[in-house]
Amino acid sequence: MHINDPERCNWIRERVENPRFLKYDNEKKLHIYERLCFADTFENFLAHKFNTTKRFGLDGGEAIVPALKDGIDRASELGAHSFIIGMPHR
């Protein structure tokens, strides 16, 4: 993404590149860890249950699990009622 306006670039940097979102209490960290464990366990279940079926796993995309959860939770708090999540084919 290229933005010519330095003021807009700085606005994005202040909100996206700020590590303040990493300050979670232990309960929140444990919740995130449980979500990651659930996703990994579910992926292993699918691999064993459907071992002859072509499927796509998390392989390196585990970080999206807590990000999606947090985004959906926040959107729900703000009044969103439904979500459409898509993924492009290669």
C-alpha positions, 0 to 999 in steps of 0.5 A: 500500500502506498499513501502519498500523504504523510499525515495519513501514513502517521495516522495508520502507524500510530494505530497499527504499529503501536504495541499497546495491544500486546498488554494483556492480563494473564486471563486474556493470555490464557484465553488466547492460548486455549484458542490456539490449542483448540485450533491446533487440536481441531486441525489434528482431528481433521488430519486423522479423520479425513486423511485421504482428503485434500485440505488446507491447514493452519501451517504458519497461520495460527496467529490469525486465530486470536486476531479473528476472534478479537476482531469478531468480538469487538465488532459484535460489541459495536453492533455487528450481527453477521460476518462473512469470511472468505479465502481466495483459492491459490 
